Amino acid sequence: MNHALRWQRSTFSGGGEGNTCIELASISTHLLGLRESDSPATHLRTTPTPLAGLLRHIKAGGFPYDKLR
């Protein structure tokens, strides 16, 4: 399937312009794309279950992303 993906920004992006967002797109029924807006040509592919697990882990404070900067 070769179609343009419709990327949706995270609600945590603040609605502002710029390259500070995580974006998600539906690739197929069971496949999602995930990318950073500052690197739009590079994206990860995943399924809903692992992505949901990652988001739960982050929300629970299990991923210290602020320490990676």
C-alpha positions as CSV (number, residue, x, y, z in Angstrom):
1,M,0.0,0.0,0.0
2,N,1.5,3.3,-1.1
3,H,-0.4,6.2,0.3
4,A,0.4,9.4,2.1
5,L,0.2,9.0,5.9
6,R,-1.8,11.5,7.9
7,W,0.3,12.3,10.9
8,Q,-1.4,13.5,14.1
9,R,0.5,15.6,16.7
10,S,0.5,14.8,20.4
11,T,-1.8,16.9,22.6
12,F,1.2,17.6,24.7
13,S,2.8,19.6,21.9
14,G,1.0,22.7,23.1
15,G,-0.5,23.3,19.7
16,G,2.4,25.5,18.7
17,E,4.5,25.4,15.6
18,G,7.9,24.0,15.4
19,N,9.7,20.7,15.8
20,T,8.9,19.7,19.3
21,C,6.2,17.1,18.8
22,I,5.6,13.4,18.6
23,E,3.4,12.4,15.8
24,L,1.4,9.2,15.2
25,A,-0.1,7.8,12.0
26,S,-2.2,4.8,11.1
27,I,-0.3,2.7,8.5
28,S,-2.8,-0.1,8.3
29,T,-5.4,-1.8,10.5
30,H,-2.9,-3.1,13.0
31,L,0.2,-1.0,12.3
32,L,1.1,2.5,13.5
33,G,3.9,4.9,12.7
34,L,5.6,7.1,15.3
35,R,8.0,9.9,14.6
36,E,9.5,13.1,15.9
37,S,8.5,16.2,14.0
38,D,12.1,17.3,13.8
39,S,12.9,14.1,11.8
40,P,9.8,13.5,9.7
41,A,11.6,11.2,7.3
42,T,12.4,8.7,10.1
43,H,9.7,6.8,11.8
44,L,9.2,3.7,13.8
45,R,6.5,1.1,13.1
46,T,4.7,-0.6,15.9
47,T,1.4,-2.2,16.8
48,P,-1.1,-0.7,19.3
49,T,-0.4,-3.1,22.2
50,P,3.4,-2.3,22.6
51,L,2.7,1.4,22.1
52,A,0.0,1.3,24.8
53,G,2.4,-0.4,27.1
54,L,5.1,2.2,26.5
55,L,2.6,5.1,27.1
56,R,1.4,3.5,30.4
57,H,5.1,3.1,31.5
58,I,5.9,6.7,30.7
59,K,2.7,8.0,32.5
60,A,3.7,6.0,35.6
61,G,7.1,7.7,35.7
62,G,9.0,4.7,34.5
63,F,10.9,6.4,31.7
64,P,13.1,9.4,32.8
65,Y,13.0,11.1,29.4
66,D,13.9,14.5,31.0
67,K,17.3,13.0,32.0
68,L,18.2,12.2,28.4
69,R,18.6,15.8,27.3
